[in-house]
Amino acid sequence: MQPNYPDAEYLLTDKVTYRFNEPQRGDVIVFEPPVAPGEEYIKRIIGLPGETISLQNGKVFINGVMLEEPYLNPSLETIGGAFLGTGQQVQVPANSYFAMGDNRKYSSDSRSWGFVPKENITGRAWFVYWPPTNAGVTDKVIYNF
């Protein structure tokens, strides 16, 4: 999840919030990916149930509206993968999410292997505790819609 969550950074996971509230776009989640049972990945929720996701000209579109992602380098291009290719679109099914890493060029995420079922989500990353110089609550992202 670099550059926002560097390797060797330790995070506390909030395992309670999603018992009472639905995951939101921009939440950084910890989950068991469908392609690697028993492992835990950390990615950012991009698409919510019922939304259509597409990749065009290096950008992410949700229901036809370009998603502004202020946490990424403006020159970064988001390219497609085996599951969602550039120029294609998919609709996120009920009780599932479309998640991508911030390090888009090297991230194994929903573009490659598909949706994250809600039941696979362990929790929301909410506090960095190591290294101490990075300690603090994770930032909440405000999107353009």
Summary of the structure (lengths in Angstrom):
residues: 145
radius of gyration: 14.5
end to end distance: 23.0
largest distance: 42.2
contacts: 415
relative contact order: 0.29
helix: 10%
strand: 34%
